[in-house]
Amino acid sequence: WAQDGDVLVVPDVMTALQHAARMQRDAFEGPVLAITGSNGKTTVKEWVASLLPERMAIHRSPLSHNSQLGVPLSVWSLEQHHDLSLIEAGISHPGEMDRLRECILPTEGVLTHLGEAHLGNFKGPDHLTQEKCALFKGCSRVYLPESLRSRCQAYLTQETVTWAHAHEAGAKHAALQVEVDASRRHLILHWQGASATMPLPFTSEASVHNACTAALVSLHHGATLEDIQHKLPSLTEPTGRLSAIKRPRGGILIQDDCNHDLGSLEVALRALDQAQDARQRVAIGGDVPQSGLTIEARITRMVALL
């Protein structure tokens, strides 16, 4: 400590901050869920908090604080009165997840999505998957879409709990099965022998995907199927994330002013393709600094698949 002051001199500020946060984490005995994925982390985190019973004191990362700096700042606000903690974790380079895991020390994990965000810093998709799954070392279980199980199974040794569309291969192994009607206006959830139908407040594939992940986690932490049926239709996208806004003079503006990677671009393009009552579709985007195929070729390929 500096003499007569509140200044702590350390050789590495980031490491010191993470160690201080770990002390705060060690004092908490409740469940800590670490959420990661190429996209959807903030949305799933906020929606889990919204779907859980109001009686629960939920601690969660503010905004999208999921970096080497954001994670310890998030953990620092964890207190003994909380019933459950939801912490986001995002990485851009190999090895970063090990430091975040030591800071969060999660008891359970949530994997939202695997895309190509920051893939340029990794050897390939499998390497990225391995690095993402490093967050879950020591967890009792991991929640994820059934479609990701085979890709992750080599890197996960704990119990995996999944959701799946009822028509998907492997859906019978999923704890939560879902159906979307032809109009994409209603969602049907099948859970432990019971079913519930609810209006969808959104139609994009990404939003439905995130809602199902959030519902799966919530059902395992105190929410009932009736809770989900009542609350899910009121879910809204967190500020700054992918959103669809109806314009006063007609048309829909789909924007994402928070993400900057090819995986998020693909999600946005699919949302544009699925936009209702869209007579003409126009996509406006900037450069995305990732390696591999040229950006123009990657975007052309994405558009061709829509």
Secondary structure by P-SEA (a helix, b strand, c coil): ccccccbbbbccaaaaaaaaaaaaaaacccbbbbbbcccaaaaaaaaaaaaccccccccccccccccaaaaaaaaccccccccbbbbbbbbcccaaaaaaaaaacccbbbbcccccccccccccaaaaaaaaacccccccbbbbcccccccccccccccccccccccccccccccccccccccccbbbbbcccbbbbbbbccccaaaaaaaaaaaaaaaaccccaaaaaacccccccccccccccccccbbbbbbbcccccaaaaaaaaaaaaacccccbbbbbbcccccccccaaaaaaaaaaac
